[in-house]
């Protein structure tokens, strides 16, 4: 802990392909961040992030480095939602993730949603470097906050930026920046009736057929006026971007589970079975 009182946490995870199976070949983490690997070897590695207190306080900084070797598969989730606590000192919490995916590898990055408390500030940047035939399923979602406490989109600032590179070519930049100090979010031109938003990137030769199925199926589904859940999908090179808006975390979570069912087939097990 530094003089300002904030904490810096780090974690690194290296997943290799050893004797016909995905396996953890390197794993370390430092307070206040923990990295748990309940499945360290198998058809896929499963790992989960955890933190003391269940979230981040003003000024906390987290850095995660991931490396997935050729042919290996990894699922990285979180134990619970990432809570961003009150920030009376106006110090932003920051999250930085860098991932390197080798030929034929698969990374499914699917943490629980970020939940910002009133007056919180959060800045997230995630960068992915993919080999030409590497595969990525990225879930990035945020909720309105503690609705039971009357905190609905009442944080100060939320920013998330995801960049995906194939070699030196930047193939995707997806960013969201919500600043409630500049513009109220709860009017009809802002978030409207929705309390949770999710973005999912699906790309790579291993998952492209599933992305195309989503494009065809969701395009044919009607959208009911006033619906509590909206789902859309857009094509990108070698995949698709899925977006979900819902009135509750549970609705969005079930929609993600429904539309990402193919992940369980690829991993040869269901990482969300006991969650959704």
Phi, psi and omega in degrees: 000132182273183183294336181281351178094351181273166181241148176245121179247150179219156174207146174223142181222127178239117180250123179248177175244106190237119178050048174082012181217153172286139184209146173286120178250354176197133181203128175206156179204161181223146181309137010266014183259138175236148178236116183255139181233077181294336175235095186267353179204141179156200177297332174211152174268138175245132179220154182220139174271149178212155179217151177295132181082356176078011181182203186236140175252172189309123176090353179298144179232133179233136178228131181232130176244129180237143174220125179240118185284170182304129176082353183272157179232139182218135170249125177238117178236200178224157180291329182198181178299148179273102184275130177252108190282172181307150188227069182295339181267002177059037175259121183287144169274141183234144178230125178234129178228135176231128183230140177237121184243121182275181186303130174071008181276168177221129171240125171250107180256106188219070176287167171291168185291157170282134180235105183269126176284171178302137177072007180282158174226134186217135180227119183238133174226128181230129182236132182236127176249113185250137166295161186306327181246024173281165187227141183219134167238113185243123177248125180225116183215158185220144178249168185288344182120205183272086183298326181293341177260008181078015180261098181240111183049046184251013173288169178280311187206139173224128179222135177220133181224125177243128178237133180236128180243138166251106188064233178268355184270125174281114185263343180202135168231123179229124185220149174223138181222113180244120180233103184285345178286333181271315183221125175299136184271341191272003176281174186290347176265359179257241184276349179062227184274357190270144182240006179202135178230139180227142173235134180232124174258129180233111181207149181127156184297331181288332185245359185297322180295325177290323176297319179293325177295320177297317179302316182289318185288312184291328178297334182268354182271130180287153175253119182277131177303135179076012181298148178279353181218129176238135180230131177223161180213142180229145179281145168226170179299126179066023179172212184204160173245121178257134178233137182227133173235131182217163180277350177213155175299322183297317179298314180295318179300316179295323178295319177297315180300317180296316187274347178250027179301332181295338180299320180298324177294317180293319182276350182063030174185167185250105182289345182254007188304320183266000181260312182246000000 
